Amino acid sequence: MPHRTLTTVTTRTFKALIASAFLFTTIAFPSSVPLYAGAFDTLKSILPVNDPISLPDPTRTLVTDPLRQVRPLKVYFLSVGQGDAAYIELPNGNNALIDAGPSKAKTGYLAAFLSEHNVVKIDNVVLTHPHADHYTGLQYVFSNIPVANFYDTQTDNTGTSVDEAIRAKAQSMGVNIVHPSAGDMLDWDAGEVQVKVLNACSSPGMSGSGQFLNDCSIVLKITYQNTSMLFTGDMQEDVEADLVTTYGSELKSDVLKVGHHGSQYSSSDVFLAAVKPHDAVISVGRNNYGHPAPDCRARLQAAGAILHRTDLEGSIEYVIGANSASFSPLDSISSLKY
């Protein structure tokens, strides 16, 4: 075996020398090319034939190289007060905003955050359900920032006309309006980030019932680099039970955006047993509802979740990298009040 390896290397080296000599002769003595060309053909015919050396495809190497740089996915759970807003920077450079909080003011927290982060366009906006503490900030967004896609329920809140005005504004801007259904996969960063819709009211309906509107919340599971997050809007325990029945262990997520600001009617034991969150984020501010409820906090802690609260910690950044994921406080505009 060693002898054959040595012969192969020697033969390849000899062939390379012959080819180099032929190239030099062709350039230096063009008139002698026919003679040497014949000699070269003769040498080719008597030399052993070996498989050509395969050179790596540089494009393929970049794609499959396990050491290639992995771009992070960043989530900002924003301290917008008693409401929800989460801004996401995707690995492909696109972005998403899930709900927009209760303030439409240019001096409000959401507007200040987007300005400070130089957000000049938003690729994906999600309104989980038509309650003011989730949609009011969209009045600022749709009036000041170009939006590509608007993911919305088809449920009309009969207690207000503001949700209808926001939807009309999005339509007048030429925004692509999508009414997702449970089971849909959203193409936010194909091949890298999986975004699955677990709950939505995709058929037209209307109600003034708070529970009905909460239970129509668009629920998303977002997965990147084997790390997953569950965004639940304001869904309550009856929908949680339905999701456990439908999805079972698929609900398991590293991070849970706690439903309904930590209401006593959300984050049931059976739901938490399926999700098994390592961390739980409660988006909450000063309120008269008792959020987050002591019972809810106790259930989250009993499930082993580390609690993060925007009313106590301010805005929170969550970064998913190649081999790690971590939370950190966002202090740059912490002095602003919601």
N, C-alpha and C positions, 0 to 999 in steps of 0.2 A: 504493500500500500504506500509506504513512504517513497519508493522508487517511482511509482506512477504519478504521484503528486509533483515530484521534482521534474519529471518529463513534461508534464502539462505546462508548468511554469516556464520551463526552458523553451518549449515550442512556442508559446505565446510571445515570449520575449524575442525569439528569433524572427517570428512573423512581423512583430512590431518594427524591428530593425530593418528588415527587408522593405516594409512599406515606407519607412522614413527615407531610406536610401533612394527608393524609386521616386518619391516626391521630390527629393533634392535634385536628382538627375533630370527629371522632367523640366524643372525650372531652369537649372544651370545649362543643360545641353538639350534643347528642344529637338534638335535634328536626330538625336540618338534614341528618341522615345520608342520607335517601332522595334528596334533591336531589344532594348531592355524590357519592353512590354511583353514580348514573347517569352523572355527568360523568366519574368515574374509569373506569367501564367503557368509555366512549367513547374516552377517551385511550388505554386499553389496546389497543383495537381498531385504532387508527391508528399506534401506535408499532411500529417494526420488532421482530421477535422474535429474540432472541439466546439462545444456549445458556446455561443457568443456570451460575453460578459454582460449581465443585465445591470444597467445603471438606474439608480432610483429616480422616480418621477418626483421632481421637487414639489409640485402641487399636491400630490398624494401624500408626500411625507409631512407636509404642513398640516394636513387634515387629520392624519392618523397618529401623529407624533404625541405620545402621552405626556411629554414635557412641554407641550405648547401652552401658551398663556391662556388662562381661563378668565374671561371678563366677568366681573361681579354683577349680581343683581342687588339693587338697593331698594329698600322700602322705608318710607318715612311715615310713621303714624303721627299725624299732626295734632297739636294741642289747639283745637278749634273751639274748645268749650264743650257744652252739652250737645254733642253731635258727633258725626263721623267724617273723616277725610283721611285718605291714605294715598300718597303719591309714590309711584314706582318707576325706577329707572331700569330698563331692560338691558340685557347684555348686548343686543344688536343696535343700541343707540335710541330705540324708540322709548316711549313712556306711556304711563297710564295713570288715571286719577279715579279712585273708587270713592264716590260721594264727595261732597264739597263743603260740609259744615253749615252752620246757621247764619253766616255773615256774607252779605253781598258787597260790603264796603271796600273801597280801594285801600283803605287803611286797615282792613281786617287782617287776621293772621294768614289766611290762605293766600290772599293777594300779595302780602309781603313776602311769604315764602316763595311763591312762584317767581316774583321779581328778583329776589336775592339769588335764586338758582338759575336765573337767565332762561326761564322757560318761555319760549316764543311760539311754541306749538304743542298741542297735546294729541297724540295719536289715538288714544282710547280713553273715553270717559264712560264710567259706569254709574248710573243712578240705581242703587239697590232697590229703592221703593220711594214713593212720593210723600215723604214727611219732611217738614220744613228744616229740621236739623240735619238733613242729608242733602236737600236740593237747593237751599237758598244761595249758597256760594256759586252755584252754576249760573246765576244771573250775571255775576262778575265774569266768570270764565267765558261764556258764550258771547259776551259783549266786548271782550278784550283780547281773546286768544283764539287763533284758528284751531279747529278741532276736526280730526279726520273721521272718527267713528264714535257713535253715541249708542251705548248699550242700555236699554231701558225696558221696564215691564210695560204691559199694555193696560195697567190698572190706573184708573183715574180716581184721584182723591176728591170726592164730591164736597169736601169741606173747604176747598180753596180753588182758586183759578190760577194760582201762580205756577203750579206744575204744568198746566196747559200752555201758559205763556212761555215757559222755558222750552217746552217741546216745539212750539211754533217758531221760536227764535232759532233753534237748532236746524229746523227744516228750512227756514229762510236763508240760512247761511250755506246751505248745500251740504250739510253734514250727512254722512252715511248713517242712517238710523237702523239699528238692529234690535230685534226683540228675540233674544235667545231662549231656547228651550232646555229643559233639564236633559243632560247627556251630551250637549253640544261641546265641541272643542273650539276654543277661540284662537285664531291665528295671530298671536301677538309677536311671537319670536319663534317661528317654525323650526323644529329640529333641536331647539335648545330649551325652551320653556314650555311646559304643558299647562294650559289653562282650561279647566273643565268646569262646566256649569252643572251644579248639583240641584239647584232649585230656581224656579222663575215662574212668573205668571205671564205666559206668552200669548194668551188669548184675551181679547178685549173684555174688560169688566170695570165696574165702578163701585165704590163703597166709601162710606164715611167712618167705617169701623176701624179703630186703631189696630186691633188684633188682626183683622183681615189684611190690612195694608202691610203690617209687619211680616205676616206669614207669606206675603208675595215677594219677599226680599230675594233678589238675585244672590245666590250663594256660589262662591267660586273656590275651587281648590287649585292653587298655583304651585307647581313643582319645578325645581331647578337643582341640578347637581345632587340629586337624591335627598333634597331638603324640601319640605312642603309647608304651605301656609293655607289656612282655611279662613276665608272672609265670609262672615255670616249675616251682614246687615243687621236687621232687628228681628230675625226669625225667633219664634218662641218654641216652647217644649213640644207642642203637638207636631210641628214640622220637623223638629229634631228627631222625634220618634219615627216619623216616616222615612227620614234619611237613613237612620240606623237599619230599618227594615230593608230599604232599597240597596244601600251601598255597603253595609256591614263594615268589615275591616278596611275597606277603601277610604273610609273617613279618616284613618290615622294620619295625623299631621303634627309636625314639630311645633308649629306656632298656630294658636287659635286667636283670631280677632273676636273677642267675646261678643256674643249676640246681645243686642238691646242694652248696651252700656252697663251690663252687669245687673240687669233686672232679675228679680226673684223668679220670673217666669221663663228664664232662659238658662242654658248651661245645666241641663238636667244630668243626674247621675248616669243614666243609661247612655246618654249622648257622650259624656266625657269618657266613659269606659271604652267607647269605640274610637274616639279621637286620640286619646292618650297624649295630650299636649305636653311638651316640655316647657313651653312658655305660653302665657296668656296675656294678651294686651286688651285693656279696658279703655276705650275712648270715652271720656266723661269729663264734665265740668261742673260748676256750681248748678244745683238743680233742686227741685222740690219733690222729686220722685223717690228719694232714698237710694239713688244709684251711686255706686254699686251696692246692691243689697248684701247684708251680712251673710244670708243663707247662700247666695251665689258665690261669694268669696270663699266661704267654708267648703263648698263643693269643689271649687277649683283647686284649693290647697290640698284637700283630701285626695284629689286625682294626681297630685304630685307636680302641679304646674307652678312655675315661677311667675308671680304676678307683676305686671307693668301697668301703671296708670298714668294717663296723660295729665290728670289733674294734680298729680303729685310729682311727676318726673318731667313734665313738659313734653315736647315732641321727642320722639324716639326713632333712631335710625337702626335698621336691621340689615345687615350685609351678608349675602351668601357668596362665598368664594369657592375656590377649587376644592379645598379640604376642610373648610370651617364655615361657621355661621355665628354671628355675634350681634348683641345689642349694645348700643351706646347712646347716651343722651345727646340731643342736638341743642347746643347752647348759643349758636350764633345770633338768633333773634329771640332768645328766651325772655328778654325784657318786654317784648310786645305782649299786650293783653288781648284776650279774645273778647 
